[in-house]
């Protein structure tokens, strides 16, 4: 009997992680790109370093906003764990870039290449159209903001109940 209950609890937590990841990614990208369009319009005359930073801020805000509201409603125990999936995405992208780099075709050092492809720093990501940012860095940013905000929200809710 006890093992069945623990299996049911594990399945609920895993289903919650999948649910929160879907909410975080789909909602985070939708809301983030909408906010990014507005911020990009406002920051069009700024320097390239400020524009690079401004590209991530809307996704941090959207991930945090969704994490705050979704944690209160669905499977709250599993919401803080989605940040690990974002970290896994960033590590996978960084590893692919790190080991795929070659001095024969790259005009950058290995670390500059990884940073420019993942975060748009030191020369930007013009040769790959920023796909590594889209597939690896933005999920990391959204899910990490979601996870941190979910943890804070749960802590706040626990203190209210106590």
Buried (B, 14 or more C-beta within 10 A) or exposed (E): EEEEEEEEEEEEBEEBBBBBBEBBBEBBBEBBBEBBEEBBEEBEEEEEEEBBBBBBBBBBBBBBBBBBBBBBEEBBBBBBBBBEBBBBBBEEBBEBBEEEBEEEEEEBEBEBBBBBBBBBBBBBBEBEEBEBBEBBBBBBBBBBBBBBBBBBBBEEEEEEEE
